[in-house]
Amino acid sequence: MVHLRLEDIAKKAGVSRSTVSRVINNHPNVSEKVRQRVLKVIDETGFSPNVAARTLVSQRSNTIGLILPHSVSTFFTDPYYPHLIKGISLACNHYDFTLALFVAGTREYQEKILPRLSSRGFLDGIIIQSGHHADQSIIHELSGTNIPLLVAGRPLHPEQVCYIDIDNVSASEKAVRHLIHGKRKHIATITGPLTSTVGQDRLEGYKKALEDSSLKFNSSLIMESDFTEAGGYKAMNQLLPLHPDAVFAASDMMAIGAIRAIRDAGLDVPKDVAVIGFDDLPIPAVNELQLTTIHQPVVQFGFRAVETLIELIESDSPQVKRVLMDTELVIRKTCGYQE
């Protein structure tokens, strides 16, 4: 009996070894015509890949690592992460990968797990959430290894790093333009941490919208916060003495806190102050408040992140990928204006 290898099937089908592997594992980025040609060769030869043997030969584990460089408390209190992990898990299940999660909130823990993460055969690839400037060192260190790496969110230094992100600048610009079209003249913003690229990009969109309008830019109307409801409440209380007639909050949680502060001050939303958030996560307060917000497809984002990483894993040569996903402005009642 002749024992066929992936290389033998690839030669007969006129494709690369990695293409045969993608077809066998039902991975993306294979045309239907090529898929059928490879499947025909497999059927004609009676080739039956043994998963365990293939893993030993290829040093593949069919395991993807997800690194969240945040504290455990942030992971369990921020509603963004359950939806991100849902999308990543759905994709891993679909493509027969196992997901390994690392909540690496301290530099000490990152240094402890780094040798394990980069060891040959432990993980096939890694997705890491981009965080604050202080969290970027682990991205730099992992990018220096041979393991395929995808950053979720634009990294601080994107050169030669593959990443997937939403277009935060244009999304924020869209939100603020909507407030401008609604005749708001004194528009404030509550940003995320400006030590993070997401905080910087959403502020940049706010600035661009004002620059393209006749409204005068006022740096006093920019208040930095931390993506939490409590942070939004505190920031809004600091803005209220400046009498803004609208506020763009860079997350729904901060928008919820801002609305609470506005109402506690005896003002009406949206009559006195219009509010737009960012995320559109399915949390009760968003529906209850009828919050106008930027919808980002978090579950789909997680799914696409896994597909992009698999493309990197299966690639015959190193490549740099940039994936940018679209967002949508969802208009509800808190902005007081329907286009």
N, C-alpha and C positions, 0 to 999 in steps of 0.2 A: 504494500500500500504506500502510495506517495503522499507525504504530508505537505500540504500546501501552506504557504505563508501569505501574509498580507501583501508582501512584495510580489508574489506570484500572481495574485488576483489583479493587482495594480497593472502589471505588465500585460496581462491578457486583455484587460479593459482599456489600456492605453491612457491611464490616469496615474496620479501620484499615490503613494502609500497612504498619505494623510486623507486623501479623498475617499479611499476605500474605508478607512477608519470612520470618517464622518457618515458615510452611507450606512455602515453596520450599526453605528450608535444613534442613527436618526438625528444627526446634528444639522443645524442650519447651514446656509451658504453653499448648497449643492443644487445645481439645476436639475429639474425633473428628468431631462434627457440623459444626463450623466448618471443620475441615480438609477434609472432603469437599465442602463448599459452595465453598470457594476452588478446590479441584482441578477441580471441575466447570466453573467459569468459565474457568479456564486452558485446559482441554480444549476448551471451546466456542469460545474466541477464538483458539486456536492460539498463545497467548502463549508465547514461549521466551526466558527471561531470559538475557542474556549476562553471564557472571560478571565479565569484565574491565570491561565498560561499567558494570555496576552498582557495582563498586568505585570507579570514577572519579567517578561521580555522587554516591554516598553517602559518599565518603571512608572507606569501610570496607576493612580489610585482611584480615579473617577470621583475625586473629592475636591470640592471648591471651598476655599476659606473666605469668610467674610469678617473683616476687621473693622470694628467701630471704636475709634479712639476717643471714647467719651466715658464719663463715669457711669457706673451701674444705675445710679439714681436718675440720670438723664435718660438712659435707655428705657427705663420703666415708666417715666412720666411724660415723655414727649410722644404724642400720638403719631408722629411721622414714621418712627422706626418700625412699629408693628406692620404698617402697610408696605414699607420697603421690604421687610423680611418676607412678607406674604408673597410679593411678586418674585423675589429671588427663590423662595422655596418652591413655588409653582413651576418655575423654569427648571430648577434642579430635578424635580420629580419628572417633568416632561422629558428631559434629556438624560435621565438615569444617572444623575450625579448625586452624591451625598454632600450636604452642607455642614461645614464646621464653623461655628460662631465663636469669635473672640472679642469680648468687650474689654478693650485695652485702654483704660482711662488714665493710667499712670505711665510715666517714662520707665520706671523700674520694671513694670510688667511687660512693656513693649520690648525692652532689652532682654528680658528673660525668655520670651517666646520667639524672638527673632531667629535664633539658630534652628529651632524646630520648624518654623514656617518655611525657611529656605532650604531645608534638607531635602535631598533628592528622593522622590517617591512618596513624600508625605502628602503634599497637595499638588494637584495638577495646575492650579492657578489661584489667584487671590483677587478679591474685590475689597477695596479699602475705602471707607468714607472719608472724604476730605473734611478737615476740621479747621481749627484755629492755626495760626502761624506756628505755635509751639508743637502742634501735632504733625507737622510736615516732615520731620526728620525720619520717621519710620517709612514714609513714602520714598524718600531719597535712598534709604538703605535697601529697601526691597527692590527698587528699580535697578540697583547694582547687581542683582542676582540674575540667574537664568530663568527664574520662574515667571510665567506670564502674569502680568499685573494690570488691573484696570482700576482707576480711581473714580469713585462715584462723587461727582462734583468737581468743578475746575480746581486743580491744585494751584498752590501759590507759584510754583515754578513748573509750568506745563511742558517745557522743552523735553522732547524724547520720552514723554510719559503718555500712555493711553488713558483717555478719560471719557466719561459720559456725563452729560449735564443737561439741564433745561436752560433755555435762553433767558436768564434772570434779568438781563439788562432790558431787553425789548418787552418782557412781561411787565416789569415795573413801570417802564415808560408808558405802556398801554393803560395801566391803572391810573396813573397821574393825569394822562391826557383826558381820560374820561371825566375826571374831576374838573379839569379846566373847561371842557366842553359844557359841563353842568354849571358854569358861571361862578365857580368857586375862585376866590381871589387871594386867599391867605392859606395856602396849603402846606401843612406840616408833614413830617415823616418820622416814624419810629423805626429805626434801623435794627438789624441784627448786629452781633458783635463785629466791629470793623477790623478785627484781627482775623476774620474769616473771609474767604473770597465770595461767599454767598451774600454776606453783609455788604461788602464793597460793591458787588455787581448790582444789587437792588437799589443801593443809594445812587449809583451811577445812572440807572434808569430814571430815577426821580429827577436828578439834575438835568438830564437830557431833555425830559419833557418840559421843564421850566425854561430851559434855554431856547427851545423851539417856539415858545409862546411869548406873549407880551408881559408876562408876570416877572416881577423883580425877584431875584434869588436872595434869600435871607438865611444865612447859616444858623441863626438862632432858632429857626423852625426845624432843625435837625436834632433829634434826640436819640442817642445810642442806647440799645437795651440788649436783652438776652434771649429772645424768642419765647419767653414765658408769659403767662397771664399776669402774674405779679409785676413783672418787669414792664409790661405794657401799661398797667394801671399807674405805676410810679412815673413813667415817662410822660403819660398824658397829663398827669397832675402838674408836671413841670412845664408843660406846653400851654396849659389853659390860661395862665396870666397874659400870654401873648395874643390871645383871642383868635386862634385859627378857626376858619370856617370849614376846614376839611383836614383829614389826616389819612395818609397811606401808611399802614402798618405792615412791616415785612414778614409777618406771619399771622395766621388766624388767631393763635393764642394771644399774641400781643394786641390784636384788634379787639378781642373779647375783653381784655383788661382795660383797653382805652375806652370802650363803650361804657363800661361800669364806672370809670372815673368821670366821664362826661355826664352821665345821669346822676351820679352822686353830687355833682356840682349844680344840679337843678337845670341842666340844659337838655335839649331834645336832639336825638339822632333820627333823621338826618337834617331836621329843620335848622338847628343851630350849627351842628358840626356833622358833616358827612364822613363816613368811614369806609375804607376799602382794606381788606386783608389780603393774605397770600397763603395758598395751600389748597383750600376747599376739601379738607379731610372730612370724612363722614363722622363728625362728632356732634352730639345733640345741640350744643350751644350755637353752632353755625346755622343750623336749621331754625332754631328757636328765635335767633336774632335776625334771621333773614339777611345774613351778611353778604354783601357784595365782595367778591374775592377773585383772585387769580387761581384758576384750577390747574394744578400740575398733576399729571398722571403717575402717581407714586408707584402703584402696583405695576403698571406697564413699564415704568422706568426700571424697577427691579428685575422684571422679566427680560427686558432688552439688555440690561447690564450682563446678565448671565449669557445670553446669546452672543454678545460681543466678546466676552471673555473666552467662550468656547471657540470662536473664530480665531482668537489669538493662540489658543492652545493647539488648534489643528493646523495652524499656518506652517507652511514649509520654510518660511524665512521670517525674521523679525520685522515687525511693522508698527507704525504709530497710527493709532486710530483716534478720531475725534467724532463723537456722536452727540448731537445737540437736538433735544426734543422740544416740541412746541407746547405752548400753554394756551389757555383760553380765559378771557374775562367773563365771569359769571355775574350778571347784573341782578341784584335783588333789591331790598328796600333801604339798606343803610347808606346808600349814596344819594338817594333822592332824585335820581336822574335816569331816564330811560332813553337810550339812543334809538 
